[in-house]
Amino acid sequence: TSLSNLSSNNTSATEINEHDVEIELYTLFATSENGVFMQDSFPIKPPFGSFLGIIVPRLFFRNTINLTNDSNTIDSNAVKLYTKVMRDFVGISEPIDESIKSALIDFSYNITLGKLDEAYRSVKLIGN
């Protein structure tokens, strides 16, 4: 369902089913020398709701908003926090050493820019 179709059908914004709308989250690198580049993207699907913030290597989300059946009010007792590990950190045991975290961010940045040799150099000294 597109928003233009919704408005032509006189459907209010509060009646939109959140499962009908596709929302995608993008992570970006932005620098003065290279500009802005997309690092990763993925659709936000339940149980993930609103994006709250990022503390590398985790992205933080709240749960999807649940309305109570009888009053269309938000059930404040049902708020939950969810995290998702960033793509380049999947499989890395936590807590992550700061030097490893920095090397993986450099690796991801250089891969995003297409600088494969620099990406390799940024992680070649990391131990298993």
C-alpha positions as CSV (number, residue, x, y, z in Angstrom):
1,T,0.0,0.0,0.0
2,S,1.5,3.3,-1.0
3,L,1.0,6.5,0.9
4,S,-0.6,8.1,-2.2
5,N,-3.2,5.3,-2.3
6,L,-3.8,5.7,1.4
7,S,-4.5,9.4,1.1
8,S,-6.8,8.9,-1.9
9,N,-8.8,6.4,0.1
10,N,-9.3,8.8,3.0
11,T,-7.4,6.6,5.3
12,S,-5.8,8.4,8.3
13,A,-2.1,8.0,9.1
14,T,-3.1,6.3,12.4
15,E,-4.9,3.5,10.5
16,I,-1.8,2.4,8.6
17,N,-0.8,-1.1,9.5
18,E,2.9,-1.0,10.3
19,H,3.4,-4.3,8.6
20,D,2.3,-2.8,5.3
21,V,5.1,-0.1,5.3
22,E,8.6,-1.2,4.5
23,I,11.3,0.7,6.4
24,E,14.9,0.3,5.7
25,L,17.9,1.4,7.9
26,Y,21.1,2.7,6.2
27,T,24.5,3.0,7.9
28,L,26.8,5.5,6.3
29,F,30.3,6.7,6.3
30,A,30.7,10.5,5.9
31,T,34.0,12.2,5.6
32,S,35.1,15.6,4.3
33,E,37.6,14.1,1.8
34,N,35.4,11.3,0.4
35,G,31.9,12.4,0.9
36,V,29.0,10.1,2.0
37,F,29.0,6.4,1.3
38,M,26.5,3.7,2.2
39,Q,28.1,1.1,4.4
40,D,25.1,-1.3,4.9
41,S,21.3,-1.4,4.7
42,F,18.6,-3.8,5.9
43,P,14.8,-3.7,6.3
44,I,13.5,-3.1,9.8
45,K,11.0,-5.9,10.5
46,P,9.2,-6.9,13.7
47,P,10.1,-7.3,16.5
48,F,12.4,-4.3,15.7
49,G,10.6,-1.0,15.8
50,S,12.0,2.5,16.0
51,F,15.8,3.0,15.7
52,L,17.2,4.5,18.9
53,G,21.0,4.8,18.3
54,I,24.3,3.1,17.7
55,I,27.2,2.1,20.0
56,V,29.6,0.2,17.8
57,P,29.2,-2.8,17.2
58,R,25.5,-2.6,18.2
59,L,22.4,-0.9,16.7
60,F,19.6,-0.3,19.2
61,F,15.9,-0.5,18.5
62,R,12.8,-0.4,20.6
63,N,10.0,-2.9,20.0
64,T,7.2,-2.3,17.6
65,I,4.5,-0.2,19.3
66,N,1.6,-2.3,20.6
67,L,-1.7,-0.6,21.0
68,T,-4.1,-1.9,23.6
69,N,-7.2,-3.5,22.0
70,D,-9.9,-1.4,23.6
71,S,-8.5,2.1,23.8
72,N,-5.9,2.5,21.0
73,T,-3.3,3.7,23.6
74,I,0.3,2.6,23.8
75,D,0.9,-0.2,26.4
76,S,3.8,1.4,28.2
77,N,4.6,-1.8,30.1
78,A,5.4,-3.6,26.8
79,V,8.4,-1.5,25.8
80,K,11.5,-3.6,25.0
81,L,15.0,-2.9,23.8
82,Y,16.4,-4.9,21.0
83,T,20.0,-4.9,19.5
84,K,21.4,-6.0,16.2
85,V,25.1,-6.5,15.7
86,M,26.5,-4.6,12.8
87,R,27.3,-6.7,9.7
88,D,31.1,-6.5,10.0
89,F,31.1,-7.5,13.6
90,V,29.0,-10.7,13.3
91,G,30.8,-13.6,14.8
92,I,33.2,-11.5,17.0
93,S,33.0,-12.3,20.7
94,E,32.1,-9.5,23.0
95,P,33.6,-7.5,24.7
96,I,35.5,-6.3,21.7
97,D,39.0,-4.9,22.3
98,E,39.2,-1.2,21.1
99,S,42.0,-1.9,18.7
100,I,40.0,-4.7,17.0
101,K,36.9,-2.5,16.9
102,S,39.0,0.3,15.3
103,A,40.6,-2.1,12.8
104,L,37.2,-3.5,11.8
105,I,35.7,0.0,11.3
106,D,38.8,0.9,9.1
107,F,38.3,-2.4,7.2
108,S,34.6,-1.6,6.6
109,Y,35.4,1.9,5.6
110,N,38.0,0.9,3.1
111,I,35.8,-1.9,1.6
112,T,33.0,0.6,1.2
113,L,35.4,2.9,-0.7
114,G,36.7,0.1,-2.8
115,K,40.2,0.3,-1.4
116,L,40.8,-3.4,-1.0
117,D,44.6,-3.3,-0.3
118,E,44.0,-0.8,2.5
119,A,41.1,-2.9,3.9
120,Y,43.4,-5.9,4.0
121,R,46.2,-4.0,5.8
122,S,43.8,-2.7,8.4
123,V,42.9,-6.2,9.6
124,K,45.9,-8.4,8.8
125,L,47.4,-8.0,12.2
126,I,44.3,-9.0,14.1
127,G,44.8,-12.4,15.8
128,N,42.3,-15.2,15.7
